[in-house]
Amino acid sequence: MRLNEIQFSDAVPVDSYGPGFFRVAGEICEGPLFLIAGERRDWCGYSDPAPLVGAASELDVLFIGTGAEIAHIPAPFRDALEKGGVAWEIMATDAACRTFNVLLSEGRRIALAAIPV
């Protein structure tokens, strides 16, 4: 089997993650993370759906990482995303980061909102 290194143009992938943090483009980010296209944006977690809803027109799907295990997202947060027209998919944070990186390398219009493990 031939393996190819993933190439990212100007996009910002998740380099790694751990207890309470993410490493994005070599920079440590503590707390919840929101990445879209080539940038990291402010997001305070489930109590703050506004940045995600505001980005709905820029993306085809939002991956939501729920922490160490897949979990339901709070109803008010889910309702705000649905009213804002955001297409979303929930998964554990590790799976969300991997999926985000692969689709990002393909140039897809995606975003990642993740709670640290």
C-alpha positions, -999 to 999 in steps of 0.1 A, spaced: 0 0 0 13 34 -9 8 62 17 8 99 8 15 127 32 -16 150 35 -9 184 20 -28 215 33 -27 247 12 -36 276 34 -60 256 55 -54 251 92 -55 214 104 -56 201 140 -20 189 147 -29 172 179 -51 173 210 -50 162 246 -66 168 280 -80 203 278 -61 215 247 -56 214 210 -25 222 189 -34 240 157 -7 251 133 19 246 161 0 268 186 -16 254 218 -53 263 222 -69 256 255 -107 251 258 -133 248 231 -121 251 195 -137 265 163 -119 261 130 -133 271 96 -114 273 63 -80 288 70 -86 303 105 -94 297 141 -123 317 155 -135 325 190 -160 301 205 -170 296 241 -186 262 239 -222 250 238 -235 283 254 -222 302 224 -239 291 191 -237 325 175 -202 321 158 -212 287 144 -246 300 131 -229 331 117 -206 308 96 -234 287 81 -231 303 47 -194 295 45 -196 258 50 -213 226 39 -210 207 72 -199 214 107 -183 186 127 -190 188 164 -166 171 187 -183 163 220 -152 153 241 -137 119 249 -169 101 239 -198 109 216 -226 126 235 -258 145 228 -254 182 224 -276 205 246 -311 211 231 -308 249 231 -275 247 212 -290 221 187 -321 243 182 -300 274 174 -279 254 148 -310 241 132 -327 275 131 -295 290 116 -294 265 88 -262 248 99 -257 212 87 -239 194 115 -226 160 125 -217 150 161 -189 126 170 -162 122 197 -136 149 195 -108 126 183 -129 113 153 -141 149 146 -105 161 144 -94 133 121 -125 137 98 -120 174 97 -83 171 87 -90 146 59 -118 166 44 -99 198 48 -70 184 28 -96 177 0 -105 214 0 -141 208 13 -161 236 29 -162 223 64 -157 235 100 -149 220 134 -163 229 167 -148 207 194 -148 203 231 -114 191 244 -110 155 256 
